[in-house]
């Protein structure tokens, strides 16, 4: 399954050698091929989305790093099949300071993520364990950003990301058409600054970039 087009950070269609570099697109192709190879045994993505993998998963995941391009060190929580963690690592592959920590409790999916990083020549570390356990007393240095896609409610995401956001990391979360309700609910329990970006893939969805997150006093 070859790459048709990829969207750039302005929402424009990019052909093979446009804003996404040739090397990056080649790495993305390697990753997609790996996902499809491992899919029958691992169920890495919803089977119904396989025909649209480049739009539904790759292009959607490119938006994570594009939403906060200044970040070099990322923690992707609940990484699953590597969307967006591996895609972020691919975008940062030629940056000597780029590194993506991926936290995944499923040991077989963690093995896939390690294979994906190795095969795409991307920098990252896979931490096989529960998010709460891995994040506690984090020993791996400062983190610029935390990402998650299709993982949990905003309130739970805030709690899972707190070990990093409490130290100044921003949070970049994908949310669907019900995003406003979640933002309203979480604002009752947390202080934060928020930048919303309309999804380049689905106009009713949003990329939510949170900063200065802190829990409201009980």
C-alpha positions as CSV (number, residue, x, y, z in Angstrom):
1,X,0.0,0.0,0.0
2,X,1.9,3.1,-1.2
3,X,1.7,6.6,0.1
4,X,-0.8,8.7,-1.9
5,X,-0.4,12.2,-0.4
6,X,0.4,13.7,3.0
7,X,-0.8,17.0,4.4
8,X,1.6,19.7,5.4
9,X,1.4,21.9,8.5
10,X,-0.8,24.4,6.6
11,X,-3.3,21.8,5.6
12,X,-2.2,21.7,2.0
13,X,-1.7,18.5,0.1
14,X,1.9,17.5,-0.2
15,X,3.1,15.1,-2.9
16,X,6.0,12.9,-2.4
17,X,8.8,15.4,-2.3
18,X,7.0,18.5,-1.0
19,X,7.1,19.8,2.5
20,X,7.5,16.3,3.9
21,X,11.1,15.3,2.9
22,X,11.9,12.4,0.7
23,X,13.7,10.7,3.6
24,X,10.8,11.3,6.0
25,X,8.3,9.9,3.5
26,X,10.5,6.8,3.0
27,X,10.6,6.3,6.7
28,X,6.8,6.7,7.0
29,X,6.4,4.1,4.2
30,X,8.6,1.7,6.1
31,X,6.5,2.2,9.2
32,X,3.2,1.7,7.4
33,X,4.5,-1.5,5.8
34,X,5.5,-2.7,9.3
35,X,2.1,-1.9,10.7
36,X,0.4,-3.8,7.9
37,X,2.8,-6.8,8.4
38,X,2.2,-7.0,12.2
39,X,-1.5,-6.1,12.0
40,X,-2.9,-9.7,11.7
41,X,-1.2,-10.8,14.9
42,X,-1.3,-7.5,16.9
43,X,-4.4,-5.6,15.8
44,X,-2.4,-2.4,15.9
45,X,-5.2,-0.3,14.3
46,X,-8.9,-0.8,13.8
47,X,-9.3,-3.1,10.8
48,X,-11.9,-0.8,9.2
49,X,-9.3,2.0,8.9
50,X,-6.7,-0.1,7.1
51,X,-7.7,1.2,3.6
52,X,-7.3,4.8,4.9
53,X,-4.2,4.3,7.0
54,X,-2.3,7.2,5.4
55,X,-5.1,9.7,6.2
56,X,-6.7,8.3,9.3
57,X,-3.4,7.4,11.1
58,X,-0.3,8.8,9.4
59,X,-1.5,12.3,8.4
60,X,-3.5,12.6,11.6
61,X,-0.4,11.7,13.6
62,X,1.9,14.2,11.8
63,X,-0.2,16.9,13.4
64,X,1.2,16.1,16.8
65,X,4.7,17.3,16.1
66,X,3.5,20.0,13.8
67,X,1.4,21.4,16.7
68,X,4.5,22.0,18.8
69,X,7.5,22.0,16.5
70,X,9.8,23.5,19.1
71,X,9.6,20.4,21.2
72,X,12.5,18.0,21.0
73,X,11.9,15.5,23.8
74,X,8.5,13.9,23.8
75,X,6.6,11.4,25.9
76,X,3.9,9.6,24.1
77,X,1.5,7.8,26.6
78,X,-0.4,4.7,25.7
79,X,1.5,4.4,22.4
80,X,-0.2,1.3,21.1
81,X,0.6,0.9,17.4
82,X,2.9,4.0,17.3
83,X,0.4,6.7,16.2
84,X,1.5,9.3,17.0
85,X,4.7,8.3,18.8
86,X,6.6,6.6,16.0
87,X,5.4,9.3,13.5
88,X,6.8,12.0,15.8
89,X,10.1,10.1,16.1
90,X,10.3,9.9,12.3
91,X,9.7,13.6,11.9
92,X,12.6,14.2,14.4
93,X,14.9,11.5,13.1
94,X,17.4,13.9,11.6
95,X,17.4,16.2,14.7
96,X,20.3,15.2,17.0
97,X,18.3,16.4,20.0
98,X,15.0,14.7,19.0
99,X,13.9,11.8,21.2
100,X,10.5,10.2,21.8
101,X,9.8,8.2,24.9
102,X,6.9,5.8,24.3
103,X,5.0,4.2,27.2
104,X,3.0,1.1,26.4
105,X,1.8,-1.6,28.8
106,X,1.2,-4.3,26.2
107,X,4.5,-6.2,25.9
108,X,3.9,-7.3,22.3
109,X,3.0,-3.8,21.2
110,X,6.1,-2.6,23.0
111,X,8.1,-5.1,20.9
112,X,6.5,-3.7,17.8
113,X,7.4,-0.1,18.7
114,X,11.0,-1.1,19.3
115,X,11.1,-2.7,15.9
116,X,9.5,0.3,14.3
117,X,12.1,2.7,15.8
118,X,14.9,0.5,14.7
119,X,13.6,-0.1,11.1
120,X,12.8,3.6,10.5
121,X,16.1,4.8,12.0
122,X,14.3,7.0,14.5
123,X,15.4,8.0,18.0
124,X,13.2,6.8,20.8
125,X,12.9,4.7,23.9
126,X,10.1,2.2,24.6
127,X,9.0,1.8,28.2
128,X,7.0,-1.3,28.7
129,X,4.7,-0.7,31.7
130,X,1.7,1.1,33.0
131,X,1.8,4.9,32.5
132,X,1.5,5.7,36.2
133,X,4.4,3.4,37.1
134,X,6.7,4.5,34.4
135,X,6.1,8.2,34.9
136,X,6.5,8.1,38.7
137,X,10.0,9.5,39.7
138,X,10.9,9.9,36.0
139,X,14.6,9.4,35.7
140,X,15.1,10.2,32.0
141,X,15.6,14.0,32.1
142,X,13.4,16.9,31.1
143,X,10.5,16.5,28.7
144,X,9.2,19.2,26.4
145,X,5.8,17.7,25.5
146,X,3.4,14.9,26.2
147,X,1.2,13.4,23.5
148,X,-1.7,11.0,23.4
149,X,-4.2,10.0,20.7
150,X,-7.5,8.1,21.2
151,X,-6.5,7.1,24.7
152,X,-8.7,8.5,27.4
153,X,-10.8,11.4,28.6
154,X,-9.0,14.8,29.1
155,X,-9.4,14.5,32.9
156,X,-7.6,11.2,32.9
157,X,-5.0,12.4,30.4
158,X,-4.2,15.4,32.6
159,X,-3.7,13.0,35.6
160,X,-1.5,10.7,33.6
161,X,0.6,13.5,32.2
162,X,0.9,15.4,35.5
163,X,4.4,14.1,36.3
164,X,5.6,15.8,33.1
165,X,3.3,18.9,32.9
166,X,4.1,19.8,36.5
167,X,7.7,20.2,35.4
168,X,6.6,22.5,32.5
169,X,5.9,20.2,29.6
170,X,3.1,21.1,27.3
171,X,0.4,18.5,26.4
172,X,-0.7,17.8,22.8
173,X,-3.9,15.8,22.6
174,X,-6.0,14.7,19.7
175,X,-9.7,15.1,20.4
176,X,-12.9,14.4,18.3
177,X,-16.1,16.4,17.8
178,X,-17.0,16.2,21.5
179,X,-13.9,18.1,22.4
180,X,-15.6,21.2,23.8
181,X,-17.6,19.1,26.4
182,X,-14.4,17.6,27.6
183,X,-12.6,20.9,27.8
184,X,-15.5,22.4,29.8
185,X,-15.5,19.4,32.2
186,X,-11.8,19.4,32.8
187,X,-11.7,23.2,33.4
188,X,-13.7,22.6,36.6
189,X,-10.7,20.6,38.0
190,X,-7.7,22.1,36.3
191,X,-6.1,25.4,35.5
192,X,-4.6,25.6,32.0
193,X,-3.9,27.7,28.9
194,X,-5.2,26.2,25.7
195,X,-4.6,26.6,22.0
196,X,-7.0,24.9,19.7
197,X,-6.1,23.9,16.2
198,X,-8.6,22.5,13.7
199,X,-7.6,19.0,12.6
200,X,-6.2,18.9,9.1
201,X,-7.8,15.5,8.6
202,X,-11.2,16.0,10.2
203,X,-12.6,19.6,10.5
204,X,-14.8,18.7,13.5
205,X,-11.8,17.4,15.4
206,X,-9.2,19.4,17.2
207,X,-5.5,19.4,18.2
208,X,-5.5,20.7,21.7
209,X,-2.2,22.2,23.0
210,X,-2.3,22.7,26.8
211,X,0.3,24.6,28.8
212,X,0.7,25.8,32.4
213,X,-1.5,22.9,33.7
214,X,-2.1,22.7,37.4
215,X,-4.8,21.1,39.5
216,X,-7.4,23.5,41.1
217,X,-7.5,23.4,44.9
218,X,-10.1,21.0,46.3
